[in-house]
Amino acid sequence: MTYVVTDNCIMCKYTDCVEVCPVDCFYEGENTLVIHPDECIDCGVCEPECPADAIRPDTEPDMESWVEFNRKYSELWPVITRKKDQMDTAAELDGVPGKLEKYFSPEPGQGD
């Protein structure tokens, strides 16, 4: 099992999760985060820290595409280990469906 970040992180990018990760497996895009599925040790401490409920175990239904999404972008983006302010759009767009198609940016974030 591994944990992955899903589309509700897009345009929210809360980073509460990165501070509790014992193996630094979060990577930062311009408007979202991802978890490297091969680096995640499945401890689960990040999941309850996400205010947007965007971190899910890969054992849930239909998570295969999110595992690959997280893998792809974690290999392209910089690691993030410190909490930063969430995006200005976080409260407004939390829970909005279709964020991957409407808002996702493949550009890297700044990382640490």
N, CA, C and O atoms as a printed pandas DataFrame, in Angstrom:
     atom_number atom_name residue_name chain_id  residue_number  x_coord  y_coord  z_coord
0              1         N          MET        A               1    0.838   -1.180    0.000
1              2        CA          MET        A               1    0.000    0.000    0.000
2              3         C          MET        A               1    0.886    1.246    0.000
3              4         O          MET        A               1    2.007    1.238    0.508
4              5         N          THR        A               2    0.356    2.293   -0.574
5              6        CA          THR        A               2    0.994    3.604   -0.546
6              7         C          THR        A               2   -0.117    4.649   -0.458
7              8         O          THR        A               2   -1.292    4.334   -0.649
8              9         N          TYR        A               3    0.253    5.856   -0.176
9             10        CA          TYR        A               3   -0.699    6.964   -0.172
10            11         C          TYR        A               3   -0.427    7.834   -1.386
11            12         O          TYR        A               3    0.712    7.940   -1.840
12            13         N          VAL        A               4   -1.474    8.456   -1.908
13            14        CA          VAL        A               4   -1.344    9.333   -3.064
14            15         C          VAL        A               4   -2.163   10.600   -2.835
15            16         O          VAL        A               4   -3.120   10.618   -2.061
16            17         N          VAL        A               5   -1.759   11.643   -3.524
17            18        CA          VAL        A               5   -2.493   12.902   -3.502
18            19         C          VAL        A               5   -3.455   12.883   -4.692
19            20         O          VAL        A               5   -3.075   12.511   -5.802
20            21         N          THR        A               6   -4.699   13.286   -4.448
21            22        CA          THR        A               6   -5.717   13.309   -5.497
22            23         C          THR        A               6   -6.056   14.750   -5.871
23            24         O          THR        A               6   -5.449   15.695   -5.369
24            25         N          ASP        A               7   -7.030   14.898   -6.757
25            26        CA          ASP        A               7   -7.304   16.202   -7.364
26            27         C          ASP        A               7   -7.790   17.281   -6.413
27            28         O          ASP        A               7   -7.735   18.457   -6.771
28            29         N          ASN        A               8   -8.260   16.948   -5.227
29            30        CA          ASN        A               8   -8.719   18.023   -4.353
30            31         C          ASN        A               8   -7.576   18.888   -3.835
31            32         O          ASN        A               8   -7.817   19.972   -3.304
32            33         N          CYS        A               9   -6.343   18.428   -3.981
33            34        CA          CYS        A               9   -5.192   19.254   -3.600
34            35         C          CYS        A               9   -4.967   20.390   -4.599
35            36         O          CYS        A               9   -4.420   21.434   -4.243
36            37         N          ILE        A              10   -5.382   20.189   -5.828
37            38        CA          ILE        A              10   -5.141   21.184   -6.880
38            39         C          ILE        A              10   -5.821   22.507   -6.525
39            40         O          ILE        A              10   -7.009   22.542   -6.206
40            41         N          MET        A              11   -5.060   23.576   -6.584
41            42        CA          MET        A              11   -5.485   24.942   -6.276
42            43         C          MET        A              11   -5.738   25.170   -4.785
43            44         O          MET        A              11   -6.218   26.236   -4.399
44            45         N          CYS        A              12   -5.425   24.191   -3.952
45            46        CA          CYS        A              12   -5.467   24.356   -2.496
46            47         C          CYS        A              12   -4.039   24.327   -1.966
47            48         O          CYS        A              12   -3.561   25.281   -1.353
48            49         N          LYS        A              13   -3.370   23.197   -2.222
49            50        CA          LYS        A              13   -1.978   22.980   -1.854
50            51         C          LYS        A              13   -1.686   23.334   -0.396
51            52         O          LYS        A              13   -0.778   24.105   -0.082
52            53         N          TYR        A              14   -2.496   22.735    0.479
53            54        CA          TYR        A              14   -2.151   22.803    1.897
54            55         C          TYR        A              14   -0.883   21.969    2.074
55            56         O          TYR        A              14   -0.722   20.948    1.406
56            57         N          THR        A              15   -0.003   22.379    2.941
57            58        CA          THR        A              15    1.250   21.638    3.100
58            59         C          THR        A              15    1.434   21.120    4.524
59            60         O          THR        A              15    2.555   20.823    4.938
60            61         N          ASP        A              16    0.355   21.013    5.262
61            62        CA          ASP        A              16    0.420   20.457    6.615
62            63         C          ASP        A              16    1.026   19.051    6.592
63            64         O          ASP        A              16    1.735   18.652    7.515
64            65         N          CYS        A              17    0.738   18.320    5.533
65            66        CA          CYS        A              17    1.164   16.924    5.381
66            67         C          CYS        A              17    2.673   16.774    5.275
67            68         O          CYS        A              17    3.228   15.791    5.766
68            69         N          VAL        A              18    3.341   17.720    4.649
69            70        CA          VAL        A              18    4.774   17.542    4.391
70            71         C          VAL        A              18    5.599   17.605    5.670
71            72         O          VAL        A              18    6.649   16.970    5.766
72            73         N          GLU        A              19    5.134   18.357    6.637
73            74        CA          GLU        A              19    5.889   18.490    7.890
74            75         C          GLU        A              19    5.880   17.216    8.718
75            76         O          GLU        A              19    6.812   16.984    9.489
76            77         N          VAL        A              20    4.868   16.394    8.582
77            78        CA          VAL        A              20    4.791   15.172    9.383
78            79         C          VAL        A              20    5.381   13.956    8.681
79            80         O          VAL        A              20    5.531   12.905    9.303
80            81         N          CYS        A              21    5.715   14.075    7.418
81            82        CA          CYS        A              21    6.232   12.936    6.647
82            83         C          CYS        A              21    7.639   12.575    7.120
83            84         O          CYS        A              21    8.543   13.407    7.044
84            85         N          PRO        A              22    7.838   11.349    7.606
85            86        CA          PRO        A              22    9.161   10.976    8.115
86            87         C          PRO        A              22   10.181   10.649    7.031
87            88         O          PRO        A              22   11.367   10.511    7.329
88            89         N          VAL        A              23    9.742   10.524    5.778
89            90        CA          VAL        A              23   10.690   10.154    4.713
90            91         C          VAL        A              23   10.775   11.187    3.587
91            92         O          VAL        A              23   11.435   10.943    2.577
92            93         N          ASP        A              24   10.125   12.324    3.746
93            94        CA          ASP        A              24   10.208   13.406    2.760
94            95         C          ASP        A              24    9.865   12.943    1.348
95            96         O          ASP        A              24   10.655   13.130    0.423
96            97         N          CYS        A              25    8.698   12.343    1.181
97            98        CA          CYS        A              25    8.310   11.819   -0.131
98            99         C          CYS        A              25    7.289   12.700   -0.854
99           100         O          CYS        A              25    6.659   12.255   -1.813
100          101         N          PHE        A              26    7.120   13.952   -0.397
101          102        CA          PHE        A              26    6.223   14.891   -1.073
102          103         C          PHE        A              26    7.012   15.748   -2.057
103          104         O          PHE        A              26    8.154   16.131   -1.807
104          105         N          TYR        A              27    6.367   16.034   -3.179
105          106        CA          TYR        A              27    6.972   16.853   -4.227
106          107         C          TYR        A              27    5.991   17.943   -4.607
107          108         O          TYR        A              27    4.778   17.736   -4.595
108          109         N          GLU        A              28    6.532   19.120   -4.949
109          110        CA          GLU        A              28    5.692   20.301   -5.134
110          111         C          GLU        A              28    5.589   20.740   -6.584
111          112         O          GLU        A              28    6.585   21.003   -7.258
112          113         N          GLY        A              29    4.339   20.808   -7.037
113          114        CA          GLY        A              29    4.045   21.418   -8.317
114          115         C          GLY        A              29    3.590   22.852   -8.102
115          116         O          GLY        A              29    3.456   23.308   -6.967
116          117         N          GLU        A              30    3.358   23.548   -9.184
117          118        CA          GLU        A              30    2.930   24.941   -9.103
118          119         C          GLU        A              30    1.653   25.103   -8.282
119          120         O          GLU        A              30    1.531   26.052   -7.508
120          121         N          ASN        A              31    0.690   24.175   -8.446
121          122        CA          ASN        A              31   -0.569   24.334   -7.722
122          123         C          ASN        A              31   -1.084   23.058   -7.061
123          124         O          ASN        A              31   -2.277   22.940   -6.783
124          125         N          THR        A              32   -0.187   22.103   -6.810
125          126        CA          THR        A              32   -0.575   20.875   -6.107
126          127         C          THR        A              32    0.667   20.172   -5.576
127          128         O          THR        A              32    1.795   20.576   -5.861
128          129         N          LEU        A              33    0.445   19.125   -4.807
129          130        CA          LEU        A              33    1.521   18.279   -4.307
130          131         C          LEU        A              33    1.302   16.867   -4.820
131          132         O          LEU        A              33    0.200   16.519   -5.242
132          133         N          VAL        A              34    2.346   16.057   -4.786
133          134        CA          VAL        A              34    2.237   14.624   -5.064
134          135         C          VAL        A              34    3.135   13.877   -4.084
135          136         O          VAL        A              34    4.029   14.455   -3.466
136          137         N          ILE        A              35    2.873   12.579   -3.958
137          138        CA          ILE        A              35    3.677   11.688   -3.127
138          139         C          ILE        A              35    4.355   10.686   -4.045
139          140         O          ILE        A              35    3.708   10.105   -4.916
140          141         N          HIS        A              36    5.653   10.479   -3.859
141          142        CA          HIS        A              36    6.330    9.460   -4.661
142          143         C          HIS        A              36    5.930    8.097   -4.100
143          144         O          HIS        A              36    6.281    7.776   -2.964
144          145         N          PRO        A              37    5.204    7.293   -4.872
145          146        CA          PRO        A              37    4.694    6.030   -4.341
146          147         C          PRO        A              37    5.771    5.020   -3.965
147          148         O          PRO        A              37    5.510    4.133   -3.152
148          149         N          ASP        A              38    6.954    5.122   -4.521
149          150        CA          ASP        A              38    8.027    4.198   -4.168
150          151         C          ASP        A              38    8.793    4.645   -2.926
151          152         O          ASP        A              38    9.525    3.855   -2.330
152          153         N          GLU        A              39    8.630    5.897   -2.537
153          154        CA          GLU        A              39    9.310    6.420   -1.355
154          155         C          GLU        A              39    8.412    6.404   -0.119
155          156         O          GLU        A              39    8.906    6.378    1.008
156          157         N          CYS        A              40    7.111    6.419   -0.326
157          158        CA          CYS        A              40    6.148    6.407    0.773
158          159         C          CYS        A              40    6.286    5.097    1.540
159          160         O          CYS        A              40    6.344    4.023    0.942
160          161         N          ILE        A              41    6.339    5.191    2.869
161          162        CA          ILE        A              41    6.478    3.986    3.693
162          163         C          ILE        A              41    5.132    3.558    4.280
163          164         O          ILE        A              41    5.085    2.709    5.169
164          165         N          ASP        A              42    4.067    4.129    3.798
165          166        CA          ASP        A              42    2.713    3.730    4.175
166          167         C          ASP        A              42    2.400    3.948    5.654
167          168         O          ASP        A              42    1.590    3.218    6.224
168          169         N          CYS        A              43    3.018    4.921    6.268
169          170        CA          CYS        A              43    2.771    5.157    7.690
170          171         C          CYS        A              43    1.414    5.807    7.930
171          172         O          CYS        A              43    0.807    5.609    8.982
172          173         N          GLY        A              44    0.934    6.588    6.951
173          174        CA          GLY        A              44   -0.390    7.193    7.050
174          175         C          GLY        A              44   -0.492    8.449    7.886
175          176         O          GLY        A              44   -1.597    8.959    8.073
176          177         N          VAL        A              45    0.608    8.971    8.398
177          178        CA          VAL        A              45    0.515   10.158    9.249
178          179         C          VAL        A              45    0.094   11.410    8.477
179          180         O          VAL        A              45   -0.416   12.363    9.067
180          181         N          CYS        A              46    0.305   11.407    7.187
181          182        CA          CYS        A              46   -0.041   12.568    6.375
182          183         C          CYS        A              46   -1.551   12.688    6.122
183          184         O          CYS        A              46   -2.081   13.796    6.036
184          185         N          GLU        A              47   -2.224   11.572    6.006
185          186        CA          GLU        A              47   -3.639   11.576    5.605
186          187         C          GLU        A              47   -4.523   12.438    6.515
187          188         O          GLU        A              47   -5.266   13.272    6.000
188          189         N          PRO        A              48   -4.477   12.276    7.838
189          190        CA          PRO        A              48   -5.346   13.110    8.684
190          191         C          PRO        A              48   -4.922   14.575    8.761
191          192         O          PRO        A              48   -5.691   15.419    9.222
192          193         N          GLU        A              49   -3.711   14.880    8.316
193          194        CA          GLU        A              49   -3.220   16.265    8.361
194          195         C          GLU        A              49   -3.740   17.121    7.201
195          196         O          GLU        A              49   -3.636   18.346    7.251
196          197         N          CYS        A              50   -4.288   16.503    6.176
197          198        CA          CYS        A              50   -4.730   17.235    4.984
198          199         C          CYS        A              50   -6.112   17.841    5.193
199          200         O          CYS        A              50   -7.093   17.102    5.280
200          201         N          PRO        A              51   -6.217   19.176    5.279
201          202        CA          PRO        A              51   -7.519   19.821    5.459
202          203         C          PRO        A              51   -8.463   19.612    4.274
203          204         O          PRO        A              51   -9.680   19.725    4.425
204          205         N          ALA        A              52   -7.913   19.309    3.102
205          206        CA          ALA        A              52   -8.743   19.134    1.901
206          207         C          ALA        A              52   -9.117   17.669    1.659
207          208         O          ALA        A              52   -9.791   17.361    0.676
208          209         N          ASP        A              53   -8.692   16.774    2.534
209          210        CA          ASP        A              53   -8.972   15.336    2.377
210          211         C          ASP        A              53   -8.533   14.857    0.988
211          212         O          ASP        A              53   -9.251   14.107    0.326
212          213         N          ALA        A              54   -7.363   15.292    0.563
213          214        CA          ALA        A              54   -6.862   14.963   -0.774
214          215         C          ALA        A              54   -5.883   13.795   -0.786
215          216         O          ALA        A              54   -5.471   13.352   -1.858
216          217         N          ILE        A              55   -5.505   13.290    0.383
217          218        CA          ILE        A              55   -4.558   12.172    0.455
218          219         C          ILE        A              55   -5.347   10.902    0.728
219          220         O          ILE        A              55   -6.089   10.812    1.705
220          221         N          ARG        A              56   -5.175    9.926   -0.149
221          222        CA          ARG        A              56   -5.945    8.685   -0.067
222          223         C          ARG        A              56   -5.011    7.483   -0.179
223          224         O          ARG        A              56   -3.966    7.571   -0.824
224          225         N          PRO        A              57   -5.378    6.358    0.443
225          226        CA          PRO        A              57   -4.598    5.131    0.249
226          227         C          PRO        A              57   -4.868    4.556   -1.135
227          228         O          PRO        A              57   -5.974    4.679   -1.662
228          229         N          ASP        A              58   -3.867    3.936   -1.712
229          230        CA          ASP        A              58   -4.048    3.378   -3.061
230          231         C          ASP        A              58   -4.944    2.141   -3.075
231          232         O          ASP        A              58   -5.239    1.604   -4.143
232          233         N          THR        A              59   -5.371    1.692   -1.918
233          234        CA          THR        A              59   -6.262    0.535   -1.842
234          235         C          THR        A              59   -7.723    0.899   -2.085
235          236         O          THR        A              59   -8.566    0.013   -2.230
236          237         N          GLU        A              60   -8.025    2.178   -2.131
237          238        CA          GLU        A              60   -9.393    2.601   -2.444
238          239         C          GLU        A              60   -9.674    2.359   -3.929
239          240         O          GLU        A              60   -8.741    2.303   -4.729
240          241         N          PRO        A              61  -10.936    2.216   -4.301
241          242        CA          PRO        A              61  -11.274    1.988   -5.721
242          243         C          PRO        A              61  -10.796    3.130   -6.626
243          244         O          PRO        A              61  -10.814    4.298   -6.238
244          245         N          ASP        A              62  -10.372    2.770   -7.830
245          246        CA          ASP        A              62  -10.011    3.718   -8.885
246          247         C          ASP        A              62   -8.804    4.604   -8.545
247          248         O          ASP        A              62   -8.744    5.755   -8.976
248          249         N          MET        A              63   -7.872    4.090   -7.796
249          250        CA          MET        A              63   -6.691    4.868   -7.431
250          251         C          MET        A              63   -5.502    4.618   -8.359
251          252         O          MET        A              63   -4.494    5.316   -8.245
252          253         N          GLU        A              64   -5.584    3.652   -9.268
253          254        CA          GLU        A              64   -4.442    3.326  -10.123
254          255         C          GLU        A              64   -3.947    4.532  -10.906
255          256         O          GLU        A              64   -2.740    4.754  -11.010
256          257         N          SER        A              65   -4.868    5.309  -11.456
257          258        CA          SER        A              65   -4.449    6.481  -12.244
258          259         C          SER        A              65   -3.789    7.530  -11.353
259          260         O          SER        A              65   -2.901    8.252  -11.807
260          261         N          TRP        A              66   -4.210    7.623  -10.086
261          262        CA          TRP        A              66   -3.584    8.584   -9.170
262          263         C          TRP        A              66   -2.198    8.123   -8.752
263          264         O          TRP        A              66   -1.311    8.950   -8.541
264          265         N          VAL        A              67   -1.999    6.822   -8.631
265          266        CA          VAL        A              67   -0.658    6.310   -8.331
266          267         C          VAL        A              67    0.295    6.714   -9.454
267          268         O          VAL        A              67    1.393    7.204   -9.189
268          269         N          GLU        A              68   -0.115    6.512  -10.694
269          270        CA          GLU        A              68    0.740    6.867  -11.835
270          271         C          GLU        A              68    0.935    8.374  -11.953
271          272         O          GLU        A              68    2.031    8.831  -12.277
272          273         N          PHE        A              69   -0.106    9.144  -11.695
273          274        CA          PHE        A              69   -0.013   10.603  -11.693
274          275         C          PHE        A              69    1.032   11.055  -10.663
275          276         O          PHE        A              69    1.913   11.856  -10.976
276          277         N          ASN        A              70    0.924   10.535   -9.437
277          278        CA          ASN        A              70    1.869   10.887   -8.381
278          279         C          ASN        A              70    3.279   10.464   -8.738
279          280         O          ASN        A              70    4.227   11.212   -8.498
280          281         N          ARG        A              71    3.434    9.278   -9.309
281          282        CA          ARG        A              71    4.759    8.790   -9.705
282          283         C          ARG        A              71    5.376    9.714  -10.763
283          284         O          ARG        A              71    6.527   10.133  -10.640
284          285         N          LYS        A              72    4.603   10.018  -11.788
285          286        CA          LYS        A              72    5.106   10.838  -12.894
286          287         C          LYS        A              72    5.615   12.192  -12.406
287          288         O          LYS        A              72    6.738   12.590  -12.717
288          289         N          TYR        A              73    4.778   12.900  -11.637
289          290        CA          TYR        A              73    5.158   14.255  -11.256
290          291         C          TYR        A              73    6.169   14.294  -10.107
291          292         O          TYR        A              73    6.909   15.270   -9.983
292          293         N          SER        A              74    6.218   13.274   -9.278
293          294        CA          SER        A              74    7.238   13.250   -8.223
294          295         C          SER        A              74    8.633   13.083   -8.820
295          296         O          SER        A              74    9.627   13.431   -8.183
296          297         N          GLU        A              75    8.708   12.561  -10.016
297          298        CA          GLU        A              75   10.003   12.424  -10.681
298          299         C          GLU        A              75   10.401   13.692  -11.438
299          300         O          GLU        A              75   11.531   13.805  -11.914
300          301         N          LEU        A              76    9.480   14.636  -11.547
301          302        CA          LEU        A              76    9.749   15.882  -12.276
302          303         C          LEU        A              76    9.848   17.107  -11.363
303          304         O          LEU        A              76   10.515   18.083  -11.708
304          305         N          TRP        A              77    9.204   17.062  -10.227
305          306        CA          TRP        A              77    9.097   18.229   -9.348
306          307         C          TRP        A              77   10.071   18.155   -8.181
307          308         O          TRP        A              77   10.566   17.077   -7.853
308          309         N          PRO        A              78   10.353   19.309   -7.545
309          310        CA          PRO        A              78   11.265   19.322   -6.390
310          311         C          PRO        A              78   10.589   18.823   -5.113
311          312         O          PRO        A              78    9.376   18.938   -4.944
312          313         N          VAL        A              79   11.406   18.268   -4.226
313          314        CA          VAL        A              79   10.910   17.803   -2.932
314          315         C          VAL        A              79   10.500   19.002   -2.082
315          316         O          VAL        A              79   11.070   20.087   -2.191
316          317         N          ILE        A              80    9.496   18.779   -1.232
317          318        CA          ILE        A              80    9.073   19.797   -0.279
318          319         C          ILE        A              80    8.986   19.135    1.093
319          320         O          ILE        A              80    8.384   18.072    1.242
320          321         N          THR        A              81    9.588   19.768    2.085
321          322        CA          THR        A              81    9.614   19.198    3.440
322          323         C          THR        A              81    9.123   20.173    4.503
323          324         O          THR        A              81    8.990   19.806    5.670
324          325         N          ARG        A              82    8.856   21.408    4.106
325          326        CA          ARG        A              82    8.433   22.421    5.074
326          327         C          ARG        A              82    7.071   22.977    4.714
327          328         O          ARG        A              82    6.728   23.124    3.541
328          329         N          LYS        A              83    6.308   23.282    5.739
329          330        CA          LYS        A              83    4.978   23.855    5.541
330          331         C          LYS        A              83    5.079   25.266    4.971
331          332         O          LYS        A              83    5.918   26.067    5.380
332          333         N          LYS        A              84    4.199   25.542    4.016
333          334        CA          LYS        A              84    4.063   26.868    3.426
334          335         C          LYS        A              84    2.594   27.263    3.513
335          336         O          LYS        A              84    1.745   26.434    3.841
336          337         N          ASP        A              85    2.297   28.507    3.223
337          338        CA          ASP        A              85    0.897   28.938    3.185
338          339         C          ASP        A              85    0.173   28.250    2.043
339          340         O          ASP        A              85    0.739   28.030    0.971
340          341         N          GLN        A              86   -1.077   27.916    2.284
341          342        CA          GLN        A              86   -1.894   27.346    1.212
342          343         C          GLN        A              86   -2.160   28.413    0.151
343          344         O          GLN        A              86   -1.913   29.600    0.367
344          345         N          MET        A              87   -2.661   27.974   -0.979
345          346        CA          MET        A              87   -2.956   28.905   -2.063
346          347         C          MET        A              87   -4.137   29.795   -1.677
347          348         O          MET        A              87   -4.977   29.397   -0.871
348          349         N          ASP        A              88   -4.202   30.976   -2.240
349          350        CA          ASP        A              88   -5.292   31.914   -1.964
350          351         C          ASP        A              88   -6.652   31.346   -2.351
351          352         O          ASP        A              88   -7.676   31.760   -1.806
352          353         N          THR        A              89   -6.669   30.406   -3.285
353          354        CA          THR        A              89   -7.920   29.817   -3.777
354          355         C          THR        A              89   -8.363   28.598   -2.971
355          356         O          THR        A              89   -9.368   27.975   -3.314
356          357         N          ALA        A              90   -7.641   28.244   -1.913
357          358        CA          ALA        A              90   -7.900   27.001   -1.181
358          359         C          ALA        A              90   -9.328   26.905   -0.650
359          360         O          ALA        A              90  -10.006   25.913   -0.918
360          361         N          ALA        A              91   -9.798   27.882    0.077
361          362        CA          ALA        A              91  -11.138   27.807    0.670
362          363         C          ALA        A              91  -12.221   27.803   -0.414
363          364         O          ALA        A              91  -13.208   27.074   -0.315
364          365         N          GLU        A              92  -12.028   28.603   -1.416
365          366        CA          GLU        A              92  -13.011   28.741   -2.497
366          367         C          GLU        A              92  -13.143   27.479   -3.348
367          368         O          GLU        A              92  -14.243   27.141   -3.786
368          369         N          LEU        A              93  -12.029   26.779   -3.586
369          370        CA          LEU        A              93  -12.046   25.632   -4.498
370          371         C          LEU        A              93  -11.971   24.272   -3.807
371          372         O          LEU        A              93  -11.943   23.244   -4.482
372          373         N          ASP        A              94  -11.937   24.249   -2.486
373          374        CA          ASP        A              94  -11.915   22.972   -1.769
374          375         C          ASP        A              94  -13.184   22.185   -2.078
375          376         O          ASP        A              94  -14.295   22.665   -1.855
376          377         N          GLY        A              95  -13.005   20.976   -2.592
377          378        CA          GLY        A              95  -14.141   20.104   -2.890
378          379         C          GLY        A              95  -14.790   20.294   -4.240
379          380         O          GLY        A              95  -15.715   19.554   -4.575
380          381         N          VAL        A              96  -14.346   21.249   -5.026
381          382        CA          VAL        A              96  -14.908   21.481   -6.355
382          383         C          VAL        A              96  -14.521   20.314   -7.267
383          384         O          VAL        A              96  -13.339   19.985   -7.361
384          385         N          PRO        A              97  -15.477   19.689   -7.933
385          386        CA          PRO        A              97  -15.134   18.567   -8.823
386          387         C          PRO        A              97  -14.454   19.029  -10.110
387          388         O          PRO        A              97  -14.598   20.179  -10.525
388          389         N          GLY        A              98  -13.717   18.120  -10.731
389          390        CA          GLY        A              98  -13.111   18.394  -12.032
390          391         C          GLY        A              98  -11.893   19.283  -12.000
391          392         O          GLY        A              98  -11.555   19.892  -13.015
392          393         N          LYS        A              99  -11.221   19.377  -10.870
393          394        CA          LYS        A              99  -10.073   20.281  -10.767
394          395         C          LYS        A              99   -8.887   19.837  -11.624
395          396         O          LYS        A              99   -8.113   20.673  -12.089
396          397         N          LEU        A             100   -8.743   18.539  -11.834
397          398        CA          LEU        A             100   -7.631   18.064  -12.670
398          399         C          LEU        A             100   -7.764   18.606  -14.085
399          400         O          LEU        A             100   -6.787   19.092  -14.655
400          401         N          GLU        A             101   -8.933   18.531  -14.647
401          402        CA          GLU        A             101   -9.162   19.001  -16.017
402          403         C          GLU        A             101   -9.178   20.524  -16.123
403          404         O          GLU        A             101   -8.733   21.079  -17.128
404          405         N          LYS        A             102   -9.680   21.193  -15.108
405          406        CA          LYS        A             102   -9.854   22.651  -15.176
406          407         C          LYS        A             102   -8.627   23.447  -14.737
407          408         O          LYS        A             102   -8.335   24.497  -15.309
408          409         N          TYR        A             103   -7.907   22.955  -13.726
409          410        CA          TYR        A             103   -6.921   23.811  -13.077
410          411         C          TYR        A             103   -5.496   23.272  -12.990
411          412         O          TYR        A             103   -4.579   24.041  -12.703
412          413         N          PHE        A             104   -5.280   21.995  -13.225
413          414        CA          PHE        A             104   -3.959   21.408  -13.005
414          415         C          PHE        A             104   -2.878   22.066  -13.865
415          416         O          PHE        A             104   -3.065   22.288  -15.061
416          417         N          SER        A             105   -1.750   22.369  -13.230
417          418        CA          SER        A             105   -0.573   22.873  -13.936
418          419         C          SER        A             105    0.556   21.857  -13.787
419          420         O          SER        A             105    0.867   21.448  -12.669
420          421         N          PRO        A             106    1.173   21.443  -14.886
421          422        CA          PRO        A             106    2.302   20.505  -14.801
422          423         C          PRO        A             106    3.628   21.188  -14.420
423          424         O          PRO        A             106    4.657   20.524  -14.297
424          425         N          GLU        A             107    3.598   22.485  -14.239
425          426        CA          GLU        A             107    4.818   23.221  -13.897
426          427         C          GLU        A             107    5.271   22.890  -12.484
427          428         O          GLU        A             107    4.437   22.677  -11.603
428          429         N          PRO        A             108    6.572   22.844  -12.255
429          430        CA          PRO        A             108    7.075   22.556  -10.911
430          431         C          PRO        A             108    6.859   23.719   -9.948
431          432         O          PRO        A             108    6.731   24.872  -10.358
432          433         N          GLY        A             109    6.823   23.392   -8.674
433          434        CA          GLY        A             109    6.786   24.410   -7.633
434          435         C          GLY        A             109    8.220   24.795   -7.275
435          436         O          GLY        A             109    9.166   24.457   -7.986
436          437         N          GLN        A             110    8.357   25.506   -6.159
437          438        CA          GLN        A             110    9.677   25.966   -5.743
438          439         C          GLN        A             110   10.415   24.958   -4.883
439          440         O          GLN        A             110   11.642   25.003   -4.796
440          441         N          GLY        A             111    9.677   24.032   -4.236
441          442        CA          GLY        A             111   10.330   23.098   -3.326
442          443         C          GLY        A             111   10.877   23.832   -2.111
443          444         O          GLY        A             111   10.479   24.959   -1.816
444          445         N          ASP        A             112   11.783   23.183   -1.421
445          446        CA          ASP        A             112   12.346   23.791   -0.204
446          447         C          ASP        A             112   13.298   24.911   -0.511
447          448         O          ASP        A             112   13.852   25.520    0.405
